[in-house]
Amino acid sequence: MTNDELLQEISKSMLLHLQPVCDRLDHIDTRLGSLENRMGALEKRMDALEKRMDALEKRMDALEKRMDALEKRVDVLDERVGALEKRMDVLEKRLDAVEKRMGKVEIQIESEFMPLLREVGSYGRSVYKRYLDSTEQIDVLEKNQQVLMRIVAEHSREIQRLS
């Protein structure tokens, strides 16, 4: 066998033994191509997800700023409510004091002024009765005066006629 023939035989033998390896490499190459395609699709999806995440982060930042502003406003409101509660406590104390004084005033009215009012009312009724009596007397006096004036006028005419 010559060198060329030997080389050809070795070549055939290698092809025969390497064929399954080549087939497997072709299969692996096909699978690798498929994986690369899938990987490209996954990368696109990841890019879209990253964009969405960036947008969500921006929205979260905006929400955090708004929450901070709201918390500040709530803190201010808490302070104001605290001040109002203190003022309400003061007003309640003052109202309690006024209620106590009103109770004392009510007792004083009932015990001191009501008897005086009854007495004044009684006095007013007696004065009114005297006024009514006086009014009747004045009416009688006015009638008498009118009668006297007529008589005096008649007498004056008679005296003048006689003279």
URFENSUL-V93698 format. One record per residue. N is the residue number from 1. RES is the residue in one letter. PSI is psi in whole degrees, 0 to 359 (* if undefined). Layout:
# URFENSUL-V93698
n/res/psi
N/RES/PSI
N/RES/PSI
This chain:
# URFENSUL-V93698
n/res/psi
1/M/139
2/T/171
3/N/320
4/D/318
5/E/319
6/L/319
7/L/322
8/Q/320
9/E/318
10/I/320
11/S/315
12/K/316
13/S/320
14/M/320
15/L/321
16/L/317
17/H/332
18/L/346
19/Q/312
20/P/324
21/V/317
22/C/319
23/D/317
24/R/321
25/L/321
26/D/316
27/H/316
28/I/319
29/D/319
30/T/313
31/R/321
32/L/320
33/G/316
34/S/317
35/L/322
36/E/320
37/N/313
38/R/321
39/M/321
40/G/316
41/A/318
42/L/321
43/E/320
44/K/316
45/R/320
46/M/320
47/D/316
48/A/318
49/L/321
50/E/320
51/K/316
52/R/319
53/M/319
54/D/316
55/A/318
56/L/321
57/E/320
58/K/316
59/R/319
60/M/320
61/D/316
62/A/317
63/L/321
64/E/321
65/K/316
66/R/319
67/M/320
68/D/315
69/A/317
70/L/319
71/E/320
72/K/317
73/R/319
74/V/321
75/D/316
76/V/316
77/L/320
78/D/316
79/E/316
80/R/319
81/V/320
82/G/317
83/A/318
84/L/321
85/E/320
86/K/315
87/R/321
88/M/321
89/D/315
90/V/315
91/L/322
92/E/319
93/K/316
94/R/320
95/L/320
96/D/317
97/A/318
98/V/320
99/E/320
100/K/314
101/R/321
102/M/321
103/G/317
104/K/319
105/V/319
106/E/316
107/I/317
108/Q/319
109/I/314
110/E/321
111/S/329
112/E/312
113/F/326
114/M/315
115/P/322
116/L/318
117/L/321
118/R/317
119/E/317
120/V/318
121/G/317
122/S/315
123/Y/317
124/G/321
125/R/317
126/S/321
127/V/320
128/Y/317
129/K/315
130/R/321
131/Y/316
132/L/316
133/D/315
134/S/322
135/T/318
136/E/317
137/Q/320
138/I/319
139/D/317
140/V/316
141/L/320
142/E/317
143/K/316
144/N/318
145/Q/318
146/Q/318
147/V/314
148/L/320
149/M/322
150/R/317
151/I/315
152/V/319
153/A/318
154/E/316
155/H/320
156/S/320
157/R/319
158/E/318
159/I/319
160/Q/323
161/R/322
162/L/332
163/S/*
